[in-house]
Amino acid sequence: MSAGGEDASDGFAAFVVGASPRLRVFAELLTNDRHLAADLTQSALMAVYERWDRLDQPYSYARRCIVNGHRAWWRVWRRRETPVPLDLEGPDLQDHAAAAVTRAQVAAALAELTRREREVVVLRYFADLSEEQTGAELGIAVGTVKSAHSRALNKLRLSAHLAEERA
């Protein structure tokens, strides 16, 4: 700090009070991210504080620090974690949770089938193939597709019934 000590810190405090809102808005417009803008503004104010007694244009210096800080952040953005805002009560999260549970249940049910039964069910329902197309895809007769399909559906129905009884 300068020889004036107390006067210099008072001047810096006044600068922070006066310039912070404008610097924060500048940073938000630059980054389009409220949290990153707050971080950049704080870092810029720290840099201004370290050089307070040597700066003629502290606002310009702070603005340059924000721009340079944003450039540095942008260069390494791929390596950083990006926080994602979560609406814990929104319908989207519930829909995703329900879909994840359903996927897990389907995967568990399919795991109980034999390889051929699983192939037939996936080709018939996921790929939406006919019995003839499924047989051609697997290199088996249409009758084999029908019998494997029937056995698989019976196992899946039983599995669903047992899951309902457990719940």
ABEGO torsion letter per residue (X at the ends): XBAAGAAAAAAAAAAAAAAAAAAAAAAAAAAGBAAAAAAAAAAAAAAAAAAAAABABAAAAAAAAAAAAAAAAAAAAAABBBBBBBBAABAAAAAAAAAAAAAAAAAAAAAABBAAAAAAAAAAAAAGBBAAAAAAAAGBBAAAAAAAAAAAAAAAAAAAAAAAAAX
